[in-house]
Every structure is written in C-alpha cells, then in structure tokens.
C-alpha cells in the first residue's frame, strides 16, 4: 500500500475530500482512512440480511405486556431500557447457540462473571485496585465506537456500601473453605501502615435460592470523617484509625472447588458506584496500546493451574 505524508488538494475540493475520509488510529499513527458511511442499495440489502435485529424484533413483538414489563424492570438494574436489555440478552443467546428467549431477572442480566476452581487448584484470588487517582476507559459522547482514557480522582466519603449478586456452586476442598468479597483499606496511624478488611462472606451453595439460585449480599460501613486539612480519616471510635490512603476490592475463594457467578458488583460512596465493569460484561479485560495506563478490571493475585475467571452467558 502506498503511504503519503502530504496531499496537495486542488482549490475547492477540500470539503469533498474530507467528507470521504476519517482519522484512523488517533493515538499512535496519524493517518486517514476511507469512510464507509455511504453504501450502495445492494450492500444495504446484504447488511440487512446479516443483521439479527429484525429477528429479535419479531421475538420482542411476541412478548406479552407483562413480559415486557419484566424486561423493563430487569433493565433498570443495569441502566438499560427493557428493549435494549432484551437485544443484549438475545444477541448473547444467539452467539452461544441457545434457542428461545430468556426469563428476565432482577439479580443477573445477560453476561455474568464466572470464577472457576477445579483440581489441581483449590484457590483463586483477584483484585480491582482503587488508588486515589487512576485512569478509566470511557466512551466518547456522540462518537460511535470511540473511547478515550479519562483520569479520575476517587475521594472517599461517608457511608461505604458494598453489594453484589451471586450464585455459588462451591464444594469444600481443604481445611478452611471460604468464599468472600471484601474491601481492603490501607490507612496510616502513628507513622505505621495498617490494612483492615471489610468482608462480605459468601455462601458456598446457593442453588436452592428461588431466583435461579441467585441471591444478593450487601453491607455498609460508616467510619469516615474529615481531618483538619480536608483529608479523609477514620472515626476515632473505630478500629480503622488514622488517615485513609486507598482501598482495593478482592474476590477470594480458598480451599474450594466449583463455580462462583457474580453480577451487579457495586461499591457506593460519595453517591456514586466506583466498581469498574459493574455488570460483568468482560471481567478479564485488560488494556494495551494507547490505553496501557488503564488498570485491568480484575487482576490476578492467585491463579494456579485449574483456576480461571471470565465473563460468560449462561442459561440459568
């Protein structure tokens, strides 16, 4: 392919030229590529034939008003309309060669996280880091398919609420079996670094729960105040003494085998949810190239042979 670094456009053709091209990789290599916004009638028909939206629309039309309301209620849990959640869920079913239509749930929607431990492994531990400042991956408003790195600052404030929905299919395989989701606070007191865990202990088997074996777990901690210089500190009457530095989130399965499914993982403080990929669309996603500074959504702490974690679609 020919490469050019300079084009001398005839006078008056600049507008036509720019209408037919767009920028390519905007971070590493400055280049222009052809726009594909204009399609022939034949190509439009071919694209329509490949789209699954018409088939999904037919399925949606066949739902009763009560079923559509159930999808709307489930969509509220993940920030989508009932129709958009139905499209997301049904597209995933088609991708996974599953027939029919799913039953909407208030506890899990479409893709969910799966933490799996099987022999020879008996432990799995992953972490999502939350320093005071870090980069996130955010869609550019008004730009289809365009994302940008954004630096955010997470200042801890009053009432730290942790919650998640989960389904556990775990079996003890050791002396001290445990499944937990917790926040580890790093704080400084009298010149020494201290670490304190705020733990939600998970049941090992929830398959008997009424909603497809799923249940919700949540807890709230209110231990923060403001120091004389605006710093976040822990309340004097708590065990978490001194100045807050950061916190990190962990899933830890120990002396267990089996599966743990998770969805709608949230940590709310300052009236905002700070968990990245809270709806578990891709819990194992990492970032490269221009997004290299963005931390992995859930990074490995302990992952022996036989243990794995990923996002899946499952017909529960």
C-alpha positions as CSV (number, residue, x, y, z in Angstrom):
1,X,0.0,0.0,0.0
2,X,1.3,3.5,-0.9
3,X,2.0,5.8,2.0
4,X,1.8,9.6,1.7
5,X,2.6,12.3,4.2
6,X,1.2,15.2,2.2
7,X,-1.6,15.8,-0.2
8,X,-2.0,19.0,-2.2
9,X,-5.7,19.3,-2.8
10,X,-7.0,21.4,-5.7
11,X,-8.8,24.5,-4.7
12,X,-12.4,23.9,-3.8
13,X,-12.1,20.1,-3.3
14,X,-11.2,20.2,0.4
15,X,-14.8,19.7,1.6
16,X,-15.4,16.7,-0.8
17,X,-12.1,15.1,0.3
18,X,-12.8,15.4,4.0
19,X,-16.3,14.1,3.5
20,X,-14.9,10.8,2.2
21,X,-12.2,10.1,4.8
22,X,-11.8,9.8,8.6
23,X,-9.0,9.6,11.0
24,X,-7.5,6.2,11.7
25,X,-5.6,5.3,14.8
26,X,-5.7,8.7,16.6
27,X,-3.2,7.7,19.3
28,X,-0.2,6.0,17.7
29,X,-0.1,6.8,14.0
30,X,-1.7,9.8,12.4
31,X,-3.5,8.6,9.3
32,X,-6.6,9.0,7.2
33,X,-8.8,6.1,6.1
34,X,-11.8,5.8,3.8
35,X,-15.2,6.4,5.3
36,X,-17.8,3.6,4.8
37,X,-20.9,5.6,5.7
38,X,-22.2,5.5,2.1
39,X,-23.5,2.1,0.9
40,X,-25.0,1.0,-2.3
41,X,-28.5,-0.4,-2.4
42,X,-27.1,-3.8,-2.9
43,X,-24.8,-3.6,0.1
44,X,-27.5,-2.2,2.3
45,X,-29.7,-5.2,1.5
46,X,-26.8,-7.5,2.2
47,X,-26.1,-5.9,5.6
48,X,-29.8,-6.0,6.5
49,X,-29.9,-9.7,5.7
50,X,-27.0,-10.3,8.1
51,X,-28.5,-8.3,10.9
52,X,-30.1,-10.2,13.8
53,X,-32.2,-7.2,14.9
54,X,-35.2,-8.0,12.7
55,X,-35.4,-11.5,14.2
56,X,-35.0,-10.1,17.7
57,X,-37.7,-7.5,17.0
58,X,-40.1,-10.3,16.0
59,X,-39.4,-12.1,19.3
60,X,-40.0,-8.8,21.2
61,X,-43.3,-8.3,19.5
62,X,-44.4,-11.7,20.5
63,X,-44.0,-10.9,24.2
64,X,-47.0,-10.1,26.4
65,X,-47.2,-6.7,28.2
66,X,-46.4,-8.4,31.5
67,X,-43.2,-10.0,29.9
68,X,-42.1,-6.6,28.5
69,X,-42.7,-5.0,31.9
70,X,-40.5,-7.8,33.5
71,X,-37.7,-6.9,31.0
72,X,-38.1,-3.2,31.8
73,X,-37.8,-3.9,35.5
74,X,-34.7,-6.0,34.9
75,X,-33.2,-3.3,32.7
76,X,-33.4,-0.8,35.5
77,X,-30.9,-2.9,37.4
78,X,-28.2,-2.4,34.7
79,X,-29.1,1.0,33.3
80,X,-30.9,-0.2,30.1
81,X,-34.4,0.0,28.8
82,X,-36.3,-3.2,28.6
83,X,-35.8,-3.3,24.8
84,X,-32.1,-2.7,24.9
85,X,-31.6,-5.4,27.6
86,X,-33.7,-7.8,25.5
87,X,-31.5,-7.1,22.5
88,X,-28.3,-7.6,24.5
89,X,-29.5,-10.8,26.1
90,X,-31.0,-12.3,23.0
91,X,-27.9,-11.4,20.9
92,X,-25.8,-13.3,23.5
93,X,-28.1,-16.3,23.3
94,X,-27.7,-16.4,19.5
95,X,-24.0,-16.0,19.8
96,X,-23.9,-19.0,22.2
97,X,-26.3,-21.1,20.0
98,X,-29.1,-21.0,22.6
99,X,-32.7,-21.0,21.3
100,X,-35.7,-19.3,22.7
101,X,-36.0,-16.2,25.0
102,X,-34.6,-15.9,28.5
103,X,-36.6,-15.1,31.6
104,X,-35.5,-11.7,32.9
105,X,-34.1,-11.5,36.4
106,X,-33.6,-8.6,38.8
107,X,-30.3,-10.3,40.1
108,X,-28.5,-11.0,36.9
109,X,-28.7,-9.7,33.3
110,X,-27.1,-11.1,30.1
111,X,-23.3,-11.6,30.7
112,X,-22.1,-12.5,34.2
113,X,-18.7,-13.1,35.8
114,X,-17.6,-16.7,36.4
115,X,-14.9,-17.6,38.9
116,X,-14.0,-21.3,38.5
117,X,-11.8,-23.5,40.6
118,X,-11.1,-27.1,39.7
119,X,-8.4,-29.6,40.6
120,X,-5.5,-29.3,41.0
121,X,-6.3,-25.8,42.1
122,X,-8.2,-25.1,45.3
123,X,-7.8,-21.3,45.5
124,X,-8.5,-18.2,43.4
125,X,-8.0,-14.5,44.2
126,X,-8.4,-11.5,42.0
127,X,-8.3,-7.7,42.8
128,X,-9.6,-4.5,41.4
129,X,-7.4,-1.6,42.5
130,X,-8.8,1.7,43.7
131,X,-6.0,4.3,44.4
132,X,-6.9,7.9,44.8
133,X,-6.3,8.6,41.1
134,X,-6.4,6.2,38.2
135,X,-7.4,6.0,34.5
136,X,-10.7,4.6,33.2
137,X,-12.0,3.6,29.7
138,X,-14.9,5.8,28.7
139,X,-17.0,6.1,25.6
140,X,-16.7,9.5,23.7
141,X,-20.2,11.0,23.8
142,X,-21.7,11.3,20.3
143,X,-19.0,9.1,18.7
144,X,-20.0,5.6,17.7
145,X,-17.4,3.1,18.8
146,X,-14.9,5.7,20.0
147,X,-13.4,5.5,23.5
148,X,-10.9,7.6,25.4
149,X,-8.8,7.3,28.6
150,X,-10.0,9.5,31.4
151,X,-8.2,10.3,34.6
152,X,-10.5,10.3,37.6
153,X,-10.0,11.1,41.3
154,X,-11.8,8.9,43.8
155,X,-12.1,10.7,47.2
156,X,-13.5,8.5,49.9
157,X,-16.6,9.9,51.7
158,X,-19.2,8.9,54.2
159,X,-21.1,5.6,54.1
160,X,-19.2,3.0,52.1
161,X,-21.7,0.4,50.8
162,X,-20.6,-2.9,49.2
163,X,-23.1,-5.1,47.3
164,X,-23.2,-7.9,44.7
165,X,-25.5,-10.5,43.3
166,X,-24.1,-14.0,43.1
167,X,-24.8,-17.7,42.6
168,X,-22.4,-20.2,44.3
169,X,-21.8,-23.8,43.3
170,X,-18.8,-24.4,45.6
171,X,-17.6,-27.5,47.4
172,X,-15.1,-27.7,50.3
173,X,-11.7,-29.0,49.3
174,X,-9.4,-28.2,52.2
175,X,-9.2,-27.5,55.9
176,X,-10.6,-23.9,55.9
177,X,-13.0,-23.4,53.0
178,X,-14.2,-19.8,52.5
179,X,-15.6,-17.6,49.8
180,X,-15.6,-13.8,50.3
181,X,-15.8,-10.5,48.6
182,X,-14.0,-7.7,50.5
183,X,-12.5,-4.2,50.5
184,X,-9.1,-3.9,52.0
185,X,-8.4,-0.4,53.4
186,X,-4.9,0.9,53.6
187,X,-4.6,3.5,56.4
188,X,-1.8,5.2,58.3
189,X,-1.8,5.6,62.1
190,X,1.1,6.9,64.2
191,X,3.5,6.6,61.4
192,X,2.7,2.9,60.6
193,X,0.8,1.5,57.7
194,X,-2.1,-0.7,58.5
195,X,-4.5,-2.8,56.5
196,X,-8.1,-3.6,57.5
197,X,-10.6,-5.8,55.6
198,X,-14.3,-5.1,55.3
199,X,-15.6,-8.6,54.4
200,X,-18.8,-10.0,52.9
201,X,-18.8,-13.7,53.5
202,X,-20.5,-15.6,50.6
203,X,-22.5,-18.8,50.9
204,X,-20.9,-21.9,49.4
205,X,-24.1,-23.2,47.8
206,X,-27.0,-21.0,46.8
207,X,-28.6,-23.3,44.2
208,X,-31.7,-23.7,46.4
209,X,-32.4,-19.9,46.2
210,X,-35.7,-19.1,44.4
211,X,-34.3,-16.8,41.7
212,X,-32.3,-19.4,39.7
213,X,-30.0,-19.9,42.7
214,X,-29.0,-16.2,42.8
215,X,-29.0,-14.0,45.9
216,X,-28.0,-10.5,46.9
217,X,-25.4,-9.7,49.6
218,X,-24.7,-6.2,50.9
219,X,-23.2,-4.3,53.8
220,X,-22.5,-0.7,54.8
221,X,-19.6,0.8,56.8
222,X,-19.8,4.4,58.2
223,X,-16.4,5.0,59.7
224,X,-15.1,8.1,58.0
225,X,-14.6,11.7,58.9
226,X,-12.7,14.7,57.6
227,X,-9.3,15.8,59.0
228,X,-8.2,19.3,59.7
229,X,-6.7,19.7,56.3
230,X,-9.6,18.1,54.4
231,X,-8.0,14.6,54.5
232,X,-10.2,11.6,54.9
233,X,-9.7,10.0,58.3
234,X,-11.3,7.1,60.1
235,X,-13.5,7.8,63.1
236,X,-11.8,7.7,66.4
237,X,-14.2,5.1,67.8
238,X,-13.5,2.6,65.0
239,X,-10.7,0.1,64.7
240,X,-9.6,1.8,61.4
241,X,-7.6,4.5,63.0
242,X,-5.7,7.3,61.3
243,X,-5.6,8.6,57.7
244,X,-7.1,6.8,54.8
245,X,-4.7,6.1,51.8
246,X,-6.6,3.8,49.4
247,X,-8.7,0.7,49.2
248,X,-8.8,-2.4,46.9
249,X,-11.5,-4.9,46.2
250,X,-10.9,-8.7,46.3
251,X,-12.7,-11.9,45.4
252,X,-11.1,-14.8,47.3
253,X,-12.0,-18.5,47.0
254,X,-9.9,-20.7,49.3
255,X,-10.0,-24.5,49.9
256,X,-12.8,-24.8,47.4
257,X,-13.7,-26.2,44.0
258,X,-16.6,-25.3,41.8
259,X,-18.1,-22.1,40.3
260,X,-19.0,-18.6,41.6
261,X,-21.1,-16.5,39.3
262,X,-21.3,-12.7,40.0
263,X,-23.2,-9.7,38.7
264,X,-24.1,-6.1,39.6
265,X,-21.0,-5.7,41.8
266,X,-21.1,-2.3,43.4
267,X,-19.1,-0.1,45.8
268,X,-21.0,3.1,46.5
269,X,-19.7,6.1,48.3
270,X,-19.9,9.9,47.6
271,X,-23.3,8.9,45.9
272,X,-21.6,7.1,43.1
273,X,-20.8,3.5,42.2
274,X,-17.0,3.1,41.7
275,X,-16.7,-0.5,40.5
276,X,-15.4,-0.9,37.0
277,X,-17.4,-3.3,34.8
278,X,-20.1,-3.4,37.5
279,X,-22.3,-5.5,35.2
280,X,-19.5,-8.0,34.4
281,X,-19.6,-7.7,30.6
282,X,-15.8,-8.6,30.5
283,X,-14.2,-9.1,33.9
284,X,-10.9,-10.3,32.4
285,X,-10.4,-7.3,30.1
286,X,-7.0,-5.7,30.0
287,X,-5.9,-2.6,28.1
288,X,-3.0,-2.1,25.7
289,X,-1.5,0.4,23.3
290,X,-3.0,3.9,23.8
291,X,-4.9,2.6,26.8
292,X,-2.0,1.0,28.5
293,X,-2.3,3.2,31.6
294,X,-5.8,1.9,32.5
295,X,-5.6,-0.9,35.1
296,X,-7.1,-4.3,34.4
297,X,-10.6,-4.6,35.6
298,X,-9.8,-7.6,37.8
299,X,-6.2,-8.6,38.1
300,X,-4.7,-11.9,39.2
301,X,-3.4,-12.3,42.7
302,X,-3.6,-16.1,43.0
303,X,-4.5,-18.1,39.9
304,X,-3.0,-21.6,40.0
305,X,-3.5,-24.2,37.2
306,X,-7.1,-25.2,37.2
307,X,-8.5,-21.8,38.3
308,X,-9.9,-19.2,35.8
309,X,-12.2,-16.2,35.6
310,X,-14.1,-14.7,32.7
311,X,-17.5,-13.3,31.6
312,X,-19.9,-15.8,30.2
313,X,-23.5,-16.0,29.1
314,X,-25.3,-18.9,30.8
315,X,-28.9,-20.1,30.7
316,X,-29.6,-20.5,34.4
